[in-house]
């Protein structure tokens, strides 16, 4: 299952990539559009290393997320593609959501 989010930050580390986002789905689907709603922040973590030196499932998923965004397509490196995700409204899989 996935969640509609607005990406607010991307942190690229040696072991994992962390994305923080606003979970905007509840606001967009609210019956009363004038109701004050606190937008929760969610965090997603993607391992960079897979088994036997292969790309991890998280990195493959992020590649697909980046390639689905027009503003990321012209970037020439994966790091630049990830940085361009800031401000993007998209859906991210809850399978990568950090529960802490």
C-alpha positions as CSV (number, residue, x, y, z in Angstrom):
1,X,0.0,0.0,0.0
2,X,1.2,3.5,-0.6
3,X,0.7,6.9,0.9
4,X,0.3,10.3,-0.8
5,X,3.1,12.6,0.5
6,X,4.9,15.8,-0.1
7,X,8.6,15.3,0.2
8,X,10.3,17.8,2.5
9,X,13.9,16.5,2.8
10,X,16.2,13.8,1.4
11,X,19.3,12.7,3.3
12,X,21.8,10.5,1.4
13,X,24.1,8.5,3.7
14,X,26.7,5.8,3.2
15,X,24.3,3.0,4.3
16,X,20.8,4.4,3.7
17,X,18.7,7.1,2.2
18,X,16.2,8.8,4.4
19,X,13.2,10.8,3.1
20,X,11.0,12.9,5.3
21,X,7.6,13.9,4.0
22,X,4.2,15.3,4.9
23,X,1.4,12.8,4.8
24,X,-1.1,15.0,2.9
25,X,-3.5,12.2,1.9
26,X,-5.8,12.8,4.9
27,X,-6.1,16.5,4.1
28,X,-6.9,15.9,0.4
29,X,-9.6,13.4,1.2
30,X,-11.2,15.2,4.2
31,X,-14.9,15.8,4.0
32,X,-14.7,19.2,5.6
33,X,-12.0,21.1,3.6
34,X,-12.1,24.0,6.1
35,X,-11.3,21.8,9.1
36,X,-7.9,22.5,10.8
37,X,-5.8,19.4,10.4
38,X,-2.3,18.7,11.7
39,X,-0.3,17.2,8.9
40,X,1.8,14.3,10.2
41,X,5.4,13.9,9.2
42,X,6.5,10.4,8.0
43,X,10.0,9.1,7.4
44,X,11.1,6.5,4.9
45,X,14.4,4.6,4.9
46,X,15.9,2.9,1.9
47,X,19.0,0.6,2.3
48,X,21.7,1.4,-0.3
49,X,23.3,-2.0,-0.4
50,X,21.7,-5.2,-1.6
51,X,22.9,-8.8,-1.3
52,X,26.1,-9.8,-3.1
53,X,26.9,-6.3,-4.2
54,X,23.6,-5.9,-6.2
55,X,21.4,-2.9,-6.0
56,X,19.0,-3.1,-3.1
57,X,15.2,-3.2,-3.6
58,X,15.0,0.2,-2.0
59,X,17.4,1.7,-4.5
60,X,15.5,0.2,-7.4
61,X,12.3,1.6,-6.0
62,X,13.8,5.1,-5.6
63,X,15.0,4.9,-9.2
64,X,11.4,4.3,-10.4
65,X,10.1,7.1,-8.1
66,X,12.7,9.5,-9.6
67,X,12.0,8.5,-13.2
68,X,8.3,9.1,-12.7
69,X,9.0,12.8,-11.9
70,X,9.6,15.2,-14.7
71,X,11.9,17.5,-12.7
72,X,14.2,14.5,-11.9
73,X,14.6,13.1,-15.4
74,X,17.2,15.6,-16.6
75,X,19.5,15.0,-13.6
76,X,22.6,13.1,-14.6
77,X,23.4,11.5,-11.2
78,X,21.3,9.5,-8.8
79,X,22.2,12.0,-6.0
80,X,21.0,14.9,-8.0
81,X,17.7,13.0,-8.9
82,X,17.1,12.4,-5.2
83,X,17.7,16.1,-4.3
84,X,15.2,17.1,-6.9
85,X,12.5,15.1,-5.1
86,X,12.2,17.9,-2.5
87,X,8.8,19.5,-2.9
88,X,7.4,16.7,-5.1
89,X,4.0,15.3,-4.3
90,X,3.9,11.6,-5.0
91,X,3.0,8.2,-3.5
92,X,5.6,6.2,-1.5
93,X,5.2,2.6,-0.4
94,X,4.5,2.1,3.2
95,X,6.9,-0.9,3.1
96,X,9.8,1.6,3.4
97,X,8.2,3.7,6.1
98,X,10.3,3.9,9.3
99,X,8.2,3.1,12.4
100,X,10.4,4.9,15.0
